[in-house]
Amino acid sequence: MQHAIGGFIVFNGIEHLVIWPSCHRSLSFFTITFIPKRIIGSVLCAFDMAKTYLIESKHTNEDCLKALDEIVAHNRQLLDKCWMGCSTGNHTGWAAVEAQDESEARNMLPTNLRQNASVTEVSKFTPEQIQSFHGMK
């Protein structure tokens, strides 16, 4: 799934929406798309604005194999994103997933694991963002 991030800038006296793939940490003129704000209209709805969620799901030692089997049966791709503590005795699984909202992220789990799972929207910060937070005090 390709995601885009962006914002508005003024370029040649016209306000534009600037969009670049979120996988690029630095900007280059080869990856930036400029769209004049006056023609955006409903186009923004077409952009994938998925968020990242951290899912934490616990189970007991007795239910371990059943929980793992259910994940494979319900959403085999989720297993590739899961980090499990079971082999160390901590029967907890963590997964970072991309979804439109918390409900979509939670529904990636098998039904019986959803209720007790913790689903938290998460993000990363750059050193520049952290520095800017100091000025907000």
N, C-alpha and C positions, 0 to 999 in steps of 0.2 A: 504494500500500500504506500503510495507516494503522498507526502504531505507538503503543504506550502505554508510559509509564514510571510508576513509583510506588514506594511504600514503606509501611511500617506506622506507624500513629499510634494513640494512645489518645484516643478521643472519647466523651464521656459514660460513662466507665468501661469502655468496650468497645474492644478492639483491632480496628482496621479496616485493610484494605488500601486505600490511596488511589491512584487511577489517574487520569492525565490524558494527553491526546494529546501526544506528544513534539514536535509542531510548535509547541506553545505554550511560549514561553520564560518566561512569567510565569503564575502561578496565578490563576484566578478561580473563583468559586463556580459559574459556568456551565459550566466544563469539567471539574470534578472529580467523580469517582465514588467513593463510599464503599461498601465491601463488608465487613460484619462478618467477622472472621477465622474465626469458628466455622462459617460456611457456605461458606467458600471451597472446601475439599476439592480436587477435581480441576479446578475451574474455572480455575486458573492455567494449565493446559495449553492453554486456548483462546486465551490472549493471545499475540499475535504478538511474540515477543521477538527479532526480527531485530537483527543487529549491522551495523555499517558496516565495510566492508573497502576498502582501497586496493589495486587491482590495478596492477602494473607489468609490461608485456610489451614485450620488445625483439625487433626483427627487423632484417635487413640491408637495405641499399639495394636489392639485387637482389630480395629477397623482399617488398618493400614493398607493391606492388599486390596480390600474392597474399594477403598477410596481411589487408589491408583487405577484399578480396573475401570472404575466409573469415569475417570478423567479420559482414559483412552477411548472408551466407548462413546462418550458424549462429544469430545472435542480433541481429537488426536493431535492437532496442531498446537494446542495449549501445552502439551507435554514438552515441546521444544523450548518453551519459554519458562518452564518451571524449574525452580531450585528447591530441592527437597532436603530436609534435615533428618529424615527417617533413619538413615544409616548410623547417625550419631545418637539416636534415642529421642531427638526432638521431632515429634511427628507433626511438622508444620511444612507447608509448601508456600513458596512465594513466586509470583510471576509479575513481570512488567508487561502490560498489554496496552494497545492503542484502541480506543473506543470513542464513540460520540458522546457518551455520558456514563455515569456510574451504573445505571441499570444494564446497559449493553455489556459493560465489563463484567458485572456480576453474573450475567446470563451465560458467560463463557464457561462457568463452572457447572458440574452436574447439579441437578435440582437439590439433592440432599446435602450438598456442601455450601449452598448459597446463603442460607439463613445465618450461619455462624461465621461467615467469611467477613473479613475487613477489606473494604475497597476504598482506596485513598487516591485522589488526584495528586500527581507529583510533577515536578518540573526540575530542570537543571538551571544553575546560575553560572554566568561567566564571571571572571574576576572583576570586569568592569561594572557589571550589575551590582555585585556585592559592594564595591567601592561607592556606587551611587546611593546605596541604602544608607550609608553613613551621613549623607547630606539630608536625609529625610527626617532625622531625629528632631 
